[in-house]
């Protein structure tokens, strides 16, 4: 009797295991095939400048991209977003207005559609192409309208789009970004600062000489009252330090004390969340402190002559239980 029960249990367990493996296998196959198909669609349509936007919006490859936004698999949704953007590159004058309209009207698909727009912008920046003035104005109006989005993911994509456009049209974008550093909306200010972060690349670009006089307007926001804005300024400073340290060395005597202040634990930003049977302590500034230590790490590499490693030791040790989540680089003395 016991042998029969054991056999029955084993047989049932193995059947369930086989079924689970079979489902996982088909899930993998479907995901991979759809992923590959969407990328091939994108490649094919980037070569074609005769694609009719009215066609791909309702049928064919465009329809497949939109339907794929509903997929339960994140890989397929990401591939569809990428494909849609690259398909639009094949006929920018007709397809770009369609994508912009969908971003405003498809709230649930907004994040994916913004990624599609980002692909269009990135391709233009890589090819050193220039948008038509009317297209730039429409894109900027849409992006600036979404700077205040409650979703951090949306704001990050908006910032990346603005940063990439700044590489193409720095004369137009840098003044527009600078003006918004004084916006009363903290999310807008943080977004334009992150946009500057995305516009600073390792290669020499025409944006470098245009942004140089305005750098302080962005980086001095490290002393802003809002922690999101301060974190954005720290991230931008870190990117400058890594890619273009010569642009910020003159500001470091003023910036370093402000950066040091961001590494210190602030009790007013620590709160206790009551979860019923137990309480959970949340430090809202942990992400900011981590960004500050990582920025200091970068500065130790690029501007060691102006950074004192010892000034970081005390705040790092005072981080307590969170010290394990923070990074601090150890500099070996020169021999």
C-alpha positions as MATLAB code, in Angstrom:
seq = 'XXXXXXXXXXXXXXXXXXXXXXXXXXXXXXXXXXXXXXXXXXXXXXXXXXXXXXXXXXXXXXXXXXXXXXXXXXXXXXXXXXXXXXXXXXXXXXXXXXXXXXXXXXXXXXXXXXXXXXXXXXXXXXXXXXXXXXXXXXXXXXXXXXXXXXXXXXXXXXXXXXXXXXXXXXXXXXXXXXXXXXXXXXXXXXXXXXXXXXXXXXXXXXXXXXXXXXXXXXXXXXXXXXXXXXXXXXXXXXXXXXXXXXXXXXXXXXXXXXXXXXXXXXXXXXXXXXXXXXXXXXXXXXXXXXXXXXXXXXXXXXXXXXXXXXXXXXXXXXXXXXXXXXXXXXXXXXX';
ca = [
       0.000    0.000    0.000;
       2.774    2.406    0.959;
       4.658    1.540   -2.223;
       1.559    2.364   -4.313;
       1.135    5.721   -2.575;
       4.794    6.599   -3.081;
       4.591    5.531   -6.728;
       1.411    7.555   -7.277;
       2.932   10.632   -5.630;
       6.144   10.289   -7.640;
       4.216    9.821  -10.884;
       2.065   12.905  -10.197;
       5.101   14.977   -9.242;
       6.984   13.998  -12.410;
       3.930   14.753  -14.561;
       3.646   18.221  -13.033;
       7.367   18.773  -13.490;
       7.201   17.749  -17.161;
       4.221   20.042  -17.731;
       6.009   22.939  -16.022;
       9.128   22.390  -18.117;
       7.026   22.174  -21.281;
       5.266   25.462  -20.484;
       8.606   27.122  -19.727;
      10.042   25.806  -22.992;
       7.181   27.143  -25.115;
       7.207   30.434  -23.240;
      10.899   30.758  -24.080;
      10.375   29.783  -27.735;
       7.458   32.180  -28.241;
       9.354   35.021  -26.582;
      12.519   34.436  -28.596;
      10.724   34.089  -31.939;
       8.591   37.198  -31.421;
      11.639   39.097  -30.154;
      13.588   38.139  -33.292;
      10.675   38.893  -35.609;
      10.161   42.380  -34.240;
      13.838   43.226  -34.607;
      13.812   41.981  -38.208;
      10.748   44.158  -38.863;
      12.614   47.156  -37.492;
      15.687   46.444  -39.621;
      13.637   45.923  -42.785;
      11.615   49.095  -42.421;
      14.584   51.288  -41.592;
      15.760   50.506  -45.134;
      12.449   51.564  -46.636;
      11.411   55.189  -47.101;
       8.153   54.342  -48.898;
       6.254   52.829  -45.981;
       2.841   54.418  -45.565;
       2.151   55.431  -41.967;
      -1.591   54.892  -42.423;
      -0.868   51.266  -43.359;
       1.488   50.269  -40.586;
      -0.676   51.930  -37.932;
      -3.594   49.605  -38.613;
      -2.166   46.522  -40.287;
       1.044   44.665  -41.030;
       4.160   45.268  -38.963;
       2.871   48.371  -37.205;
      -0.201   46.533  -36.001;
       1.985   43.702  -34.697;
       4.061   46.214  -32.723;
       0.981   47.752  -31.099;
      -0.526   44.361  -30.305;
       2.790   43.276  -28.801;
       2.524   46.110  -26.261;
      -0.137   43.936  -24.597;
       2.182   40.929  -24.290;
       2.708   39.472  -20.796;
       6.422   39.163  -21.619;
       8.527   42.256  -20.948;
      11.073   41.171  -23.580;
       8.433   41.262  -26.309;
       7.078   44.655  -25.202;
      10.594   46.110  -25.206;
      11.310   44.631  -28.640;
       8.019   46.012  -29.972;
       8.877   49.468  -28.662;
      12.312   49.314  -30.277;
      10.840   48.015  -33.538;
       8.161   50.704  -33.706;
      10.735   53.467  -33.311;
      12.995   52.062  -35.995;
      10.082   51.455  -38.350;
       9.209   55.150  -37.963;
      12.737   56.094  -39.031;
      11.880   54.647  -42.459;
       9.321   57.411  -43.037;
       9.863   60.050  -40.383;
       7.704   62.814  -41.837;
       4.565   60.664  -41.794;
       5.155   58.317  -38.868;
       6.580   60.688  -36.248;
       3.325   62.696  -35.865;
       1.468   59.409  -35.405;
       3.767   58.343  -32.530;
       3.516   61.766  -30.875;
      -0.270   61.612  -31.054;
      -0.324   58.123  -29.538;
       1.892   59.211  -26.632;
      -0.695   61.816  -25.645;
      -3.707   59.562  -26.161;
      -2.503   56.130  -25.014;
      -1.824   56.606  -21.309;
      -1.227   52.917  -20.567;
       1.225   52.583  -23.458;
       2.915   55.928  -22.847;
       6.133   54.494  -21.418;
       6.646   52.106  -24.356;
       5.740   54.765  -26.921;
       8.241   57.164  -25.362;
      10.882   54.483  -25.814;
       9.876   54.303  -29.486;
      10.319   58.065  -29.740;
      13.691   57.728  -28.041;
      14.817   55.268  -30.733;
      13.880   57.803  -33.414;
      15.849   60.548  -31.654;
      18.864   58.334  -30.954;
      19.030   57.307  -34.613;
      19.003   60.949  -35.656;
      21.810   61.785  -33.215;
      23.914   58.802  -34.346;
      23.460   59.714  -38.008;
      24.183   63.392  -37.220;
      20.887   64.211  -38.916;
      18.773   67.222  -38.095;
      15.045   67.252  -37.467;
      12.837   69.705  -39.270;
      12.144   72.732  -37.080;
       8.457   71.891  -36.923;
       9.246   68.349  -35.752;
      11.594   69.584  -33.037;
       8.987   72.000  -31.710;
       6.328   69.279  -31.553;
       8.670   66.834  -29.833;
       9.870   69.397  -27.296;
       6.342   70.504  -26.465;
       5.348   66.901  -25.785;
       8.471   66.094  -23.759;
       8.295   69.205  -21.589;
       4.625   68.469  -20.908;
       5.619   65.084  -19.486;
       8.474   66.328  -17.292;
       6.102   66.414  -14.315;
       4.886   62.834  -14.708;
       4.372   60.976  -11.440;
       6.059   57.911  -12.954;
       9.825   57.989  -12.548;
      10.284   55.681  -15.537;
       8.453   58.110  -17.807;
      10.494   61.060  -16.521;
      13.740   59.169  -17.127;
      12.838   58.395  -20.747;
      11.761   62.019  -21.266;
      15.107   63.183  -19.863;
      17.031   60.840  -22.152;
      15.067   62.077  -25.168;
      15.796   65.702  -24.260;
      19.470   64.914  -23.731;
      19.798   63.242  -27.123;
      18.008   66.118  -28.862;
      20.455   68.482  -27.146;
      23.264   66.690  -28.975;
      21.529   67.457  -32.276;
      20.227   70.961  -31.499;
      22.342   72.328  -28.602;
      21.759   75.987  -29.498;
      18.021   75.485  -29.120;
      17.962   73.006  -26.249;
      20.461   74.325  -23.709;
      18.617   77.656  -23.173;
      15.298   75.780  -22.950;
      16.711   73.419  -20.320;
      18.417   76.228  -18.389;
      15.193   78.229  -18.093;
      13.444   75.242  -16.524;
      16.033   74.867  -13.750;
      14.045   77.530  -11.896;
      10.711   75.771  -12.359;
       8.551   75.579   -9.199;
       7.829   71.935  -10.098;
      10.592   69.780   -8.599;
      10.055   66.921  -11.049;
      10.499   69.284  -14.003;
      13.732   70.660  -12.566;
      15.073   67.178  -11.842;
      14.163   65.985  -15.339;
      16.013   68.783  -17.157;
      19.097   68.180  -14.996;
      19.032   64.475  -15.883;
      18.626   65.528  -19.529;
      21.962   67.346  -19.285;
      23.473   64.154  -17.876;
      22.423   62.288  -21.028;
      23.864   64.987  -23.286;
      27.402   64.702  -21.906;
      29.273   62.011  -23.831;
      32.959   61.123  -24.014;
      33.457   62.388  -27.568;
      33.953   66.051  -28.332;
      30.619   67.581  -29.328;
      29.466   71.066  -30.279;
      27.289   71.055  -27.164;
      30.395   71.266  -24.929;
      31.197   74.914  -25.623;
      27.519   75.881  -25.523;
      26.781   74.246  -22.177;
      30.018   75.317  -20.470;
      28.770   78.782  -19.348;
      25.549   77.209  -18.020;
      26.969   74.231  -16.110;
      26.675   75.965  -12.740;
      22.934   76.505  -13.299;
      22.475   72.738  -13.306;
      25.089   71.444  -10.876;
      24.478   74.036   -8.160;
      21.033   72.513   -7.759;
      22.810   70.035   -5.517;
      21.752   72.408   -2.727;
      18.082   72.466   -3.767;
      15.469   71.754   -1.099;
      14.003   68.778   -2.982;
      15.937   65.516   -2.684;
      14.957   64.408   -6.208;
      16.545   67.547   -7.637;
      19.652   67.095   -5.485;
      20.043   63.501   -6.634;
      19.671   64.571  -10.276;
      22.416   67.173   -9.798;
      24.694   64.581   -8.173;
      24.145   62.163  -11.069;
      24.894   64.921  -13.576;
      28.058   65.864  -11.685;
      29.156   62.229  -11.755;
      28.686   62.083  -15.534;
      30.628   65.307  -16.033;
      33.413   63.957  -13.816;
      33.602   60.752  -15.836;
      33.249   62.095  -19.389;
      34.310   65.764  -19.306;
      36.140   66.523  -16.013;
      37.814   69.612  -17.482;
      34.430   71.301  -17.772;
      33.774   71.170  -14.019;
      37.180   71.524  -12.350;
      36.668   75.253  -11.850;
      33.425   74.587   -9.948;
      34.741   71.841   -7.666;
      35.866   74.093   -4.772;
      32.227   75.159   -4.413;
      30.636   71.824   -5.325;
      32.661   69.471   -3.126;
      31.363   70.763    0.244;
      27.829   70.468   -1.128;
      28.525   66.930   -2.347;
      30.006   66.029    1.030;
      26.794   67.205    2.693;
      24.804   64.697    0.617;
      26.783   61.783    2.091;
      25.635   62.556    5.643;
      22.663   60.729    7.158;
      19.744   63.156    7.617;
      17.401   62.138   10.427;
      14.575   64.252    9.011;
      14.532   61.996    5.931;
      14.201   58.800    7.955;
      10.676   57.578    8.672;
       9.071   54.564   10.292;
       6.418   52.611    8.409;
       3.973   50.697   10.597;
       3.284   47.305    8.992;
       1.138   45.962   11.820;
       3.092   43.194   13.534;
       6.369   44.997   12.924;
       7.768   48.380   11.922;
      10.027   49.141    8.989;
      12.527   52.010    8.924;
      12.810   53.773    5.558;
      15.580   56.205    4.663;
      14.289   58.357    1.805;
      17.773   59.750    1.212;
      19.512   56.394    0.761;
      19.455   56.669   -3.041;
      20.836   60.198   -2.826;
      23.661   59.169   -0.482;
      24.546   56.219   -2.672;
      24.700   58.507   -5.718;
      26.882   60.955   -3.755;
      29.390   58.265   -2.746;
      29.510   56.935   -6.305;
      30.078   60.475   -7.572;
      32.921   60.902   -5.081;
      34.330   57.593   -6.318;
      34.335   58.946   -9.872;
      35.938   62.209   -8.770;
      38.706   60.246   -7.049;
      39.566   58.840  -10.469;
      39.301   61.985  -12.558;
      40.034   64.855  -10.141;
      42.069   63.296   -7.335;
      44.145   66.451   -6.929;
      41.022   68.300   -5.729;
      39.298   65.586   -3.669;
      40.233   64.511   -0.148;
      39.458   60.784    0.341;
      39.632   61.165    4.126;
      36.628   63.529    4.097;
      34.447   60.616    2.959;
      35.464   58.108    5.613;
      33.468   59.539    8.542;
      30.094   59.819    6.748;
      30.629   56.355    5.267;
      31.233   54.809    8.690;
      28.208   56.645   10.099;
      25.970   55.073    7.473;
      25.377   52.218    9.893;
      23.457   49.206    8.571;
      23.230   50.776    5.117;
      27.000   50.953    4.680;
      26.924   47.655    2.818;
      24.751   49.233    0.124;
      27.139   52.137   -0.367;
      30.397   52.032   -2.265;
      33.624   53.728   -1.323;
      36.783   53.248   -3.311;
      40.118   52.637   -1.598;
      42.969   54.521   -3.225;
      46.313   52.753   -3.220;
      49.242   55.100   -2.511;
      51.604   55.669   -5.424;
      54.879   53.871   -5.078;
];
